[in-house]
């Protein structure tokens, strides 16, 4: 694959030294995620629920500096009301049909 002259690349790292932190922001987010999981779920987070935990963390991380938290709650309630209700049987894995 040949690159044309319009593509410019910046060299981020000159050597392969392991001690340097190549992705400091990614490492910060991962550290925050691990601390949040441990603090919130006390080590009881299951792999089967990981998608839901990651969704909640993403929501909290994305809105952590929001100036209008009340509006966030209002939007969450608005979305919850907008979906059809779920029965206990459906939550347990049964079908209501």
QUIBELFEN-V971182 format. One record per pair of residues at least 6 apart in sequence whose ideal C-beta (glycine too) atoms are under 6 Angstrom apart, sorted by the first residue. I is the first residue (numbers start at 1). J is the second residue. If there is no record, write none. Layout:
i->(I | I)
j->(J | J)
This chain:
i->(33 | 36 | 37 | 45 | 63 | 66 | 87 | 89 | 90)
j->(57 | 57 | 45 | 53 | 72 | 72 | 96 | 96 | 96)
